[in-house]
Amino acid sequence: MVQKTVVIYTDDLTGKESEEVQTYEFTLNGVAYEIDLAPESYDQMLDDFGPYMEKGRKTGRVKGAQPKAKAGGPSASDMRAWATENGYEVSPRGRVPAGVREAYEAAH
């Protein structure tokens, strides 16, 4: 018997599926929140928070405030190493392009 596990990444704001969804954390009134967003929704969140961030005072960084990869999925560094070995051009930093992710997943 063969089992296949399918992971579907869904934008919490729009409900749409996307391979580029990432998890973001933010804190408001001492309560930490986590939300899964596609790049377009994340840009919208930054636009909405923008006026408040411009007027607010920075008090430092919260540990773990950077977006994190989905649990159970391959790491970006693993995908970059595979992509380089297989002739894809990828930058050493930033988001791994959806086409590279799809090729990686198809090969594994």
PyMOL commands that place a pseudoatom at each C-alpha (Angstrom):
pseudoatom trace, name=CA, resn=MET, resi=1, chain=A, elem=C, hetatm=0, pos=[0.000, 0.000, 0.000]
pseudoatom trace, name=CA, resn=VAL, resi=2, chain=A, elem=C, hetatm=0, pos=[1.255, 3.469, -0.844]
pseudoatom trace, name=CA, resn=GLN, resi=3, chain=A, elem=C, hetatm=0, pos=[0.382, 6.549, 1.134]
pseudoatom trace, name=CA, resn=LYS, resi=4, chain=A, elem=C, hetatm=0, pos=[0.780, 10.047, -0.175]
pseudoatom trace, name=CA, resn=THR, resi=5, chain=A, elem=C, hetatm=0, pos=[0.657, 13.065, 2.106]
pseudoatom trace, name=CA, resn=VAL, resi=6, chain=A, elem=C, hetatm=0, pos=[-0.395, 16.302, 0.475]
pseudoatom trace, name=CA, resn=VAL, resi=7, chain=A, elem=C, hetatm=0, pos=[0.354, 19.597, 2.207]
pseudoatom trace, name=CA, resn=ILE, resi=8, chain=A, elem=C, hetatm=0, pos=[-1.812, 22.491, 1.101]
pseudoatom trace, name=CA, resn=TYR, resi=9, chain=A, elem=C, hetatm=0, pos=[-0.687, 25.992, 2.028]
pseudoatom trace, name=CA, resn=THR, resi=10, chain=A, elem=C, hetatm=0, pos=[-3.622, 28.360, 2.512]
pseudoatom trace, name=CA, resn=ASP, resi=11, chain=A, elem=C, hetatm=0, pos=[-3.611, 32.119, 3.010]
pseudoatom trace, name=CA, resn=ASP, resi=12, chain=A, elem=C, hetatm=0, pos=[-5.478, 32.808, 6.275]
pseudoatom trace, name=CA, resn=LEU, resi=13, chain=A, elem=C, hetatm=0, pos=[-6.766, 36.170, 5.016]
pseudoatom trace, name=CA, resn=THR, resi=14, chain=A, elem=C, hetatm=0, pos=[-8.089, 35.169, 1.581]
pseudoatom trace, name=CA, resn=GLY, resi=15, chain=A, elem=C, hetatm=0, pos=[-8.549, 31.416, 1.978]
pseudoatom trace, name=CA, resn=LYS, resi=16, chain=A, elem=C, hetatm=0, pos=[-6.695, 30.883, -1.304]
pseudoatom trace, name=CA, resn=GLU, resi=17, chain=A, elem=C, hetatm=0, pos=[-4.105, 28.154, -1.779]
pseudoatom trace, name=CA, resn=SER, resi=18, chain=A, elem=C, hetatm=0, pos=[-0.545, 29.224, -2.610]
pseudoatom trace, name=CA, resn=GLU, resi=19, chain=A, elem=C, hetatm=0, pos=[2.886, 27.596, -2.615]
pseudoatom trace, name=CA, resn=GLU, resi=20, chain=A, elem=C, hetatm=0, pos=[4.353, 30.878, -1.358]
pseudoatom trace, name=CA, resn=VAL, resi=21, chain=A, elem=C, hetatm=0, pos=[2.438, 31.064, 1.938]
pseudoatom trace, name=CA, resn=GLN, resi=22, chain=A, elem=C, hetatm=0, pos=[4.636, 31.805, 4.936]
pseudoatom trace, name=CA, resn=THR, resi=23, chain=A, elem=C, hetatm=0, pos=[3.912, 32.110, 8.633]
pseudoatom trace, name=CA, resn=TYR, resi=24, chain=A, elem=C, hetatm=0, pos=[4.312, 35.557, 10.201]
pseudoatom trace, name=CA, resn=GLU, resi=25, chain=A, elem=C, hetatm=0, pos=[4.198, 36.543, 13.851]
pseudoatom trace, name=CA, resn=PHE, resi=26, chain=A, elem=C, hetatm=0, pos=[3.221, 39.841, 15.413]
pseudoatom trace, name=CA, resn=THR, resi=27, chain=A, elem=C, hetatm=0, pos=[2.408, 41.079, 18.907]
pseudoatom trace, name=CA, resn=LEU, resi=28, chain=A, elem=C, hetatm=0, pos=[-0.324, 43.490, 19.976]
pseudoatom trace, name=CA, resn=ASN, resi=29, chain=A, elem=C, hetatm=0, pos=[-1.080, 44.470, 23.588]
pseudoatom trace, name=CA, resn=GLY, resi=30, chain=A, elem=C, hetatm=0, pos=[1.176, 41.705, 24.861]
pseudoatom trace, name=CA, resn=VAL, resi=31, chain=A, elem=C, hetatm=0, pos=[-0.612, 38.977, 22.884]
pseudoatom trace, name=CA, resn=ALA, resi=32, chain=A, elem=C, hetatm=0, pos=[1.420, 37.120, 20.261]
pseudoatom trace, name=CA, resn=TYR, resi=33, chain=A, elem=C, hetatm=0, pos=[-0.325, 36.223, 17.007]
pseudoatom trace, name=CA, resn=GLU, resi=34, chain=A, elem=C, hetatm=0, pos=[0.684, 33.975, 14.123]
pseudoatom trace, name=CA, resn=ILE, resi=35, chain=A, elem=C, hetatm=0, pos=[-0.831, 34.147, 10.628]
pseudoatom trace, name=CA, resn=ASP, resi=36, chain=A, elem=C, hetatm=0, pos=[-0.156, 32.323, 7.342]
pseudoatom trace, name=CA, resn=LEU, resi=37, chain=A, elem=C, hetatm=0, pos=[-0.073, 34.723, 4.393]
pseudoatom trace, name=CA, resn=ALA, resi=38, chain=A, elem=C, hetatm=0, pos=[0.766, 34.722, 0.696]
pseudoatom trace, name=CA, resn=PRO, resi=39, chain=A, elem=C, hetatm=0, pos=[3.059, 37.574, -0.422]
pseudoatom trace, name=CA, resn=GLU, resi=40, chain=A, elem=C, hetatm=0, pos=[0.134, 39.754, -1.574]
pseudoatom trace, name=CA, resn=SER, resi=41, chain=A, elem=C, hetatm=0, pos=[-1.647, 39.486, 1.786]
pseudoatom trace, name=CA, resn=TYR, resi=42, chain=A, elem=C, hetatm=0, pos=[1.586, 40.140, 3.659]
pseudoatom trace, name=CA, resn=ASP, resi=43, chain=A, elem=C, hetatm=0, pos=[2.109, 43.295, 1.595]
pseudoatom trace, name=CA, resn=GLN, resi=44, chain=A, elem=C, hetatm=0, pos=[-1.457, 44.339, 2.433]
pseudoatom trace, name=CA, resn=MET, resi=45, chain=A, elem=C, hetatm=0, pos=[-0.811, 43.746, 6.160]
pseudoatom trace, name=CA, resn=LEU, resi=46, chain=A, elem=C, hetatm=0, pos=[2.330, 45.917, 5.983]
pseudoatom trace, name=CA, resn=ASP, resi=47, chain=A, elem=C, hetatm=0, pos=[0.380, 48.655, 4.176]
pseudoatom trace, name=CA, resn=ASP, resi=48, chain=A, elem=C, hetatm=0, pos=[-2.347, 48.532, 6.835]
pseudoatom trace, name=CA, resn=PHE, resi=49, chain=A, elem=C, hetatm=0, pos=[0.147, 48.589, 9.741]
pseudoatom trace, name=CA, resn=GLY, resi=50, chain=A, elem=C, hetatm=0, pos=[2.353, 51.196, 8.023]
pseudoatom trace, name=CA, resn=PRO, resi=51, chain=A, elem=C, hetatm=0, pos=[0.882, 54.395, 9.525]
pseudoatom trace, name=CA, resn=TYR, resi=52, chain=A, elem=C, hetatm=0, pos=[1.009, 52.908, 13.022]
pseudoatom trace, name=CA, resn=MET, resi=53, chain=A, elem=C, hetatm=0, pos=[4.580, 51.650, 12.593]
pseudoatom trace, name=CA, resn=GLU, resi=54, chain=A, elem=C, hetatm=0, pos=[5.687, 55.072, 11.313]
pseudoatom trace, name=CA, resn=LYS, resi=55, chain=A, elem=C, hetatm=0, pos=[4.258, 56.864, 14.372]
pseudoatom trace, name=CA, resn=GLY, resi=56, chain=A, elem=C, hetatm=0, pos=[5.083, 54.175, 16.920]
pseudoatom trace, name=CA, resn=ARG, resi=57, chain=A, elem=C, hetatm=0, pos=[8.292, 53.845, 18.931]
pseudoatom trace, name=CA, resn=LYS, resi=58, chain=A, elem=C, hetatm=0, pos=[10.484, 50.815, 18.380]
pseudoatom trace, name=CA, resn=THR, resi=59, chain=A, elem=C, hetatm=0, pos=[11.234, 49.008, 21.603]
pseudoatom trace, name=CA, resn=GLY, resi=60, chain=A, elem=C, hetatm=0, pos=[13.438, 46.265, 20.165]
pseudoatom trace, name=CA, resn=ARG, resi=61, chain=A, elem=C, hetatm=0, pos=[13.019, 43.026, 18.341]
pseudoatom trace, name=CA, resn=VAL, resi=62, chain=A, elem=C, hetatm=0, pos=[11.079, 40.023, 19.547]
pseudoatom trace, name=CA, resn=LYS, resi=63, chain=A, elem=C, hetatm=0, pos=[12.929, 36.725, 19.277]
pseudoatom trace, name=CA, resn=GLY, resi=64, chain=A, elem=C, hetatm=0, pos=[11.545, 34.685, 16.399]
pseudoatom trace, name=CA, resn=ALA, resi=65, chain=A, elem=C, hetatm=0, pos=[9.845, 37.617, 14.666]
pseudoatom trace, name=CA, resn=GLN, resi=66, chain=A, elem=C, hetatm=0, pos=[11.075, 36.486, 11.228]
pseudoatom trace, name=CA, resn=PRO, resi=67, chain=A, elem=C, hetatm=0, pos=[8.817, 34.388, 9.013]
pseudoatom trace, name=CA, resn=LYS, resi=68, chain=A, elem=C, hetatm=0, pos=[9.320, 30.692, 9.542]
pseudoatom trace, name=CA, resn=ALA, resi=69, chain=A, elem=C, hetatm=0, pos=[8.938, 27.771, 7.215]
pseudoatom trace, name=CA, resn=LYS, resi=70, chain=A, elem=C, hetatm=0, pos=[5.931, 25.516, 7.460]
pseudoatom trace, name=CA, resn=ALA, resi=71, chain=A, elem=C, hetatm=0, pos=[6.460, 22.521, 9.714]
pseudoatom trace, name=CA, resn=GLY, resi=72, chain=A, elem=C, hetatm=0, pos=[7.198, 19.327, 7.861]
pseudoatom trace, name=CA, resn=GLY, resi=73, chain=A, elem=C, hetatm=0, pos=[8.237, 20.975, 4.614]
pseudoatom trace, name=CA, resn=PRO, resi=74, chain=A, elem=C, hetatm=0, pos=[11.732, 21.112, 3.149]
pseudoatom trace, name=CA, resn=SER, resi=75, chain=A, elem=C, hetatm=0, pos=[14.000, 23.916, 4.279]
pseudoatom trace, name=CA, resn=ALA, resi=76, chain=A, elem=C, hetatm=0, pos=[14.898, 26.726, 1.904]
pseudoatom trace, name=CA, resn=SER, resi=77, chain=A, elem=C, hetatm=0, pos=[18.581, 25.781, 2.158]
pseudoatom trace, name=CA, resn=ASP, resi=78, chain=A, elem=C, hetatm=0, pos=[17.795, 22.181, 1.120]
pseudoatom trace, name=CA, resn=MET, resi=79, chain=A, elem=C, hetatm=0, pos=[15.789, 23.419, -1.866]
pseudoatom trace, name=CA, resn=ARG, resi=80, chain=A, elem=C, hetatm=0, pos=[18.541, 25.880, -2.863]
pseudoatom trace, name=CA, resn=ALA, resi=81, chain=A, elem=C, hetatm=0, pos=[21.212, 23.159, -2.701]
pseudoatom trace, name=CA, resn=TRP, resi=82, chain=A, elem=C, hetatm=0, pos=[19.063, 20.828, -4.801]
pseudoatom trace, name=CA, resn=ALA, resi=83, chain=A, elem=C, hetatm=0, pos=[18.241, 23.605, -7.291]
pseudoatom trace, name=CA, resn=THR, resi=84, chain=A, elem=C, hetatm=0, pos=[21.901, 24.550, -7.734]
pseudoatom trace, name=CA, resn=GLU, resi=85, chain=A, elem=C, hetatm=0, pos=[22.878, 20.904, -8.275]
pseudoatom trace, name=CA, resn=ASN, resi=86, chain=A, elem=C, hetatm=0, pos=[20.130, 20.603, -10.889]
pseudoatom trace, name=CA, resn=GLY, resi=87, chain=A, elem=C, hetatm=0, pos=[20.955, 23.711, -12.918]
pseudoatom trace, name=CA, resn=TYR, resi=88, chain=A, elem=C, hetatm=0, pos=[18.471, 26.202, -11.464]
pseudoatom trace, name=CA, resn=GLU, resi=89, chain=A, elem=C, hetatm=0, pos=[19.615, 29.728, -10.662]
pseudoatom trace, name=CA, resn=VAL, resi=90, chain=A, elem=C, hetatm=0, pos=[18.572, 30.726, -7.154]
pseudoatom trace, name=CA, resn=SER, resi=91, chain=A, elem=C, hetatm=0, pos=[19.659, 33.594, -4.944]
pseudoatom trace, name=CA, resn=PRO, resi=92, chain=A, elem=C, hetatm=0, pos=[21.398, 32.739, -1.666]
pseudoatom trace, name=CA, resn=ARG, resi=93, chain=A, elem=C, hetatm=0, pos=[18.750, 34.633, 0.329]
pseudoatom trace, name=CA, resn=GLY, resi=94, chain=A, elem=C, hetatm=0, pos=[15.059, 35.427, 0.184]
pseudoatom trace, name=CA, resn=ARG, resi=95, chain=A, elem=C, hetatm=0, pos=[12.079, 33.403, -0.950]
pseudoatom trace, name=CA, resn=VAL, resi=96, chain=A, elem=C, hetatm=0, pos=[12.665, 30.316, -3.089]
pseudoatom trace, name=CA, resn=PRO, resi=97, chain=A, elem=C, hetatm=0, pos=[10.721, 30.811, -6.365]
pseudoatom trace, name=CA, resn=ALA, resi=98, chain=A, elem=C, hetatm=0, pos=[7.530, 28.788, -6.731]
pseudoatom trace, name=CA, resn=GLY, resi=99, chain=A, elem=C, hetatm=0, pos=[8.850, 27.085, -9.889]
pseudoatom trace, name=CA, resn=VAL, resi=100, chain=A, elem=C, hetatm=0, pos=[11.885, 25.794, -8.005]
pseudoatom trace, name=CA, resn=ARG, resi=101, chain=A, elem=C, hetatm=0, pos=[9.679, 24.618, -5.118]
pseudoatom trace, name=CA, resn=GLU, resi=102, chain=A, elem=C, hetatm=0, pos=[7.416, 22.754, -7.526]
pseudoatom trace, name=CA, resn=ALA, resi=103, chain=A, elem=C, hetatm=0, pos=[10.384, 21.119, -9.283]
pseudoatom trace, name=CA, resn=TYR, resi=104, chain=A, elem=C, hetatm=0, pos=[11.896, 20.131, -5.931]
pseudoatom trace, name=CA, resn=GLU, resi=105, chain=A, elem=C, hetatm=0, pos=[8.623, 18.600, -4.737]
pseudoatom trace, name=CA, resn=ALA, resi=106, chain=A, elem=C, hetatm=0, pos=[8.143, 16.758, -8.040]
pseudoatom trace, name=CA, resn=ALA, resi=107, chain=A, elem=C, hetatm=0, pos=[11.639, 15.270, -7.716]
pseudoatom trace, name=CA, resn=HIS, resi=108, chain=A, elem=C, hetatm=0, pos=[11.117, 14.158, -4.122]
for i in range(1, 108): cmd.bond("trace and resi %d" % i, "trace and resi %d" % (i + 1))
show_as sticks, trace
zoom trace
